[in-house]
Amino acid sequence: MAVVTPRVFVSHLSGIAVFDPNGDQVGRLRDLVALLRVGRRPPRLLGLVVEMISRRRIFLPMTRVTGMESGQIITTGVVNMRRFEQRTSETLVFGELLDRRVRLVETGEEVTVLDIGISQLPARRDWEIDKVFVRKGKGGALRRKGETLTVEWSAVTGFSLEEHGQGAESLLATFEQLRPADLAGVLHHLSPKRRAEVAAALDDDRLADVMEELPEDDQIEIIGKLKEERAADVLEAMNPDDAADLLGELPEEEVERLLELMRPEEAADVRRLMSYEERTAGGLMTTDPIVLRPDATVAYALARVRDPDLSPALAAQVYVCRPPDETPTGKYLGLVHFQRLLRDPPFTLVSSIADTDLPPLPPDTPLPEVTSYLAAYNMVAAPVVDESGALLGAVTVDDVLDHLLPDDWREAELHGEGAAGLTGAGRLGEAADGR
């Protein structure tokens, strides 16, 4: 028996799990698809955009939804595995309605949409948008000071107009817990205009994390729409190797302008990385590994490893070097894996437990040899050392995978191309999917 939900506000639905009748998870909700109607008639909900475990995004008709309760959505029937593509007549609730500036019909006052209420029609599986939660006052940073109220859909006007300068705060609030790779998936599926608005609303560090997970075309598009000063700040916040890869795809004159706007020390790292061939250890490496002096203790090394901003691969080991501590360092002495750090007393000097037998990689080591090195020694990162013995950086397994996979692997992943179906999944005809 279908569970009737009188009303649900969509902010409570973002990212919740979607299950089939057998209790197997199909995926997670990423958006809702609505059909705006003429006049003041409430829009009809056509279905859900569900991101499967394989990261393929599919369309799930609302006629397949039997319940929305306790932080989950229950569905029935088989699922069309075809990748979701938005049609011109369709509107994405999260992507296009939240943060929109509309007007109250009664007073003409401009308000900002913070949330959308949906309800199921009696004795039917059809759903429609019937409520709008809005905030009075101007949009932007001061928007939280305005009065909030919930009104009928018919009490506001302006949803059918193309939105210019639409904010992104409410949309981002619905996805604030997403990992950077998942938020990258959200951005990739937005329109270019909306993608630029969301990118503008993200802080530099968050945007940098997301940029590293986006396909190359999306990266170039976003960086090209940012003001040059902000673009330089975002590049500084990115991992130097990712920033170098992105700059390598831009026109030479634009690259030089952005490098001039970056902090000299950050720009120097990126310039150095850009000087190496792309598919070599030097071109793959990051210049920010954990570098410790010989007299550092295990306790200090573990404190450095705990840095939450470090990727797991970079936090897996520390590199013992003579001063200076920044790359290029003084003479490279060896490395210590974090498991060894856990086995020795806190007062132990890292120089006494460093692995000095593992040969480092020269910066001109080609990609196949880097791959073989990591596989042969069961490593997740490898030191890169120049002819003088200075540590230049470290190659991590995730950067190696980036270059082993096809050039468009991020695009394919975000689209879910070639992903296998889940339990109970099958194909439906176009006419049967309710669209």
Secondary structure, DSSP 8 states (H G I E B T S, - for coil): -----S-EEGGGTTT-EEE-TTS-EEEEEEEEEEE--STT---EEEEEEEEETT--EEEEEGGGEEEEETTEEEE-S--B-SB----TT-EEIIIIITT-EEEETTT--EEEEEEEEEEE-TTSS-EEEEEEEEEES--STTGGGS-EEEEEGGGEE-TTS--SS---HHHHHHTTTS-HHHHHHHHHTS-HHHHHHHHHHS-HHHHHHHHTTS-HHHHHHHHHHS-HHHHHHHHHHS-HHHHHHHHTTS-HHHHHHHHHHS-HHHHHHHHHHHTS-TTBHHHH-BS---EE-TT-BHHHHHHHHT-TTS-HHHHTEEEEE-S--SSS-SBEEEEEEHHHHHHS-TT-BGGGT-B-SS--B-TT-BHHHHHHHHHHTT-SEEEEE-TTSBEEEEEEHHHHHHHHS-TTHHHHHHHTTT----TT-B---GGGGT-
